[in-house]
Amino acid sequence: MSDLLYLDHNATTPLDPAVREAMLPWLENGFGNPSSVYSLGRRAAEALKEARSQVAALVGTDPSEIVFNSCGTEATNTAILSALAIDPDRRHIITSTVEHSATVKLCEYLATRGYEITWLPVDKEGLLDPAKLEAAITPETAVISLLWANNETGVLFPIERIAAIALEKKIPLHVDAVQAAGKVPIDLSALNVQYVSLSAHKLYAPKGVGGLYVNKRARYTPLLRGSQEETRRGGTQNVASIVAFGKAAELALTHLPSSPERIRALRDRFETTLLSSIEGARRNGGAYPRLPNTSNLTFPGIEAETALLLFDKEGLCCSAGSACSSGSINPSHVLTAMGVSRDEARASLRFSFGRTTTEADVDRALEIIPRIVAKLRAERPSGGSPVAIKS
Ligand SMILES: *Cc1c(COP(=O)(O)O)cnc(C)c1O
């Protein structure tokens, strides 16, 4: 197997060595339960406190507003269900057609339980029109749940504007900031948002730990009832992983002034080169506003799933613009919502860069990708006829 060329940081990130160092003591001698009164437990509680401050600092809020839990998906489910519990008579939810499955699957389930869901459309650049959000709000609206940064395209939603609308209409707002955190500056103290989902494993910390920001003025109902997290999330805290999350948040904050710009330069060189050298190639999602690390590209005439297998032989990891479920390949709902045809969505790949990505990685990717795309095109049943480029 060739050296790993990991360009899938939106799926998950490698553990930062400093994060690993920070968490190890809590898997060894520091194994106490943070709820225990003796010093072994109190030390664990102190570690949670520090981690809470570190995560709060990353998103510009007070530590008391951070509730630790198991993942970004739990955070999203808790936020939406919390908002619904506030006012059980309101049974309308507003979200978008390009959300992460954590939101999509919950809303699809709630639709079967009598909730009305408005799936706001996006334009061909993946952008949301705030006027459409405003128009969708009714007296029945219980919650608005939207992404900050799209995990497939990196497109950023206008959260300031969305928050202003939610404030004016007095509707609780949940924002899924799992991909935005650490990649763009976030200052929740300056925004009217009630709930914000975060996940550690997109930030160079381990999987299975996340957090929910709950605005101190927001109503809240726990998903898991128990005494921990001041009764906001039951279950003994995963101390080592939470410490890792805290350290990762601290590192992300120190890297924020420089790392995203370095990554943006790598991403832009990668993207411009492929767009100009591969016939018919195009980008999904507007160039701006967009995360600095994500590039979602369509190479007409290829099957992305096959490309992933060939890339894998060379050590290159990225994602397809499609998801394999029950044996059939479904084109990405995000891309089809942007007006990309099903065939083009099946020919789309997402590359996402990270802190460990180097210029040499980009050079290697720029050698592998055009070669594999040419190979796949030449092997098509049509016998490698020229690629039809639709305007
Ligand atoms: C990864 C991701 C999630 C889910 O986080 P988990 O911790 O894996 O449950 C939610 N939203 C977005 C945008 C993500 O990228």
Ligand as a Chemical Component Dictionary entry (heavy atoms), coordinates in Angstrom:
data_LIG
# 
_chem_comp.id                   LIG 
_chem_comp.type                 NON-POLYMER 
_chem_comp.pdbx_formal_charge   0 
_chem_comp.three_letter_code    LIG 
# 
loop_
_chem_comp_atom.comp_id 
_chem_comp_atom.atom_id 
_chem_comp_atom.alt_atom_id 
_chem_comp_atom.type_symbol 
_chem_comp_atom.charge 
_chem_comp_atom.model_Cartn_x 
_chem_comp_atom.model_Cartn_y 
_chem_comp_atom.model_Cartn_z 
_chem_comp_atom.pdbx_ordinal 
LIG C1 C1 C 0 -19.575 15.099 10.722 1  
LIG C2 C2 C 0 -20.726 16.022 10.737 2  
LIG C3 C3 C 0 -21.779 15.849 11.654 3  
LIG C4 C4 C 0 -21.865 14.680 12.578 4  
LIG O1 O1 O 0 -20.899 14.676 13.575 5  
LIG P1 P1 P 0 -20.595 13.271 14.299 6  
LIG O2 O2 O 0 -19.755 13.658 15.461 7  
LIG O3 O3 O 0 -19.876 12.428 13.290 8  
LIG O4 O4 O 0 -21.920 12.710 14.692 9  
LIG C5 C5 C 0 -22.809 16.759 11.647 10 
LIG N1 N1 N 0 -22.804 17.801 10.795 11 
LIG C6 C6 C 0 -21.820 18.002 9.920  12 
LIG C7 C7 C 0 -21.874 19.200 9.024  13 
LIG C8 C8 C 0 -20.756 17.120 9.846  14 
LIG O5 O5 O 0 -19.795 17.314 8.941  15 
# 
loop_
_chem_comp_bond.comp_id 
_chem_comp_bond.atom_id_1 
_chem_comp_bond.atom_id_2 
_chem_comp_bond.value_order 
_chem_comp_bond.pdbx_ordinal 
LIG C1 C2 SING 1  
LIG C2 C3 SING 2  
LIG C2 C8 DOUB 3  
LIG C3 C4 SING 4  
LIG C3 C5 DOUB 5  
LIG C4 O1 SING 6  
LIG O1 P1 SING 7  
LIG P1 O2 DOUB 8  
LIG P1 O3 SING 9  
LIG P1 O4 SING 10 
LIG C5 N1 SING 11 
LIG N1 C6 DOUB 12 
LIG C6 C7 SING 13 
LIG C6 C8 SING 14 
LIG C8 O5 SING 15 
# 
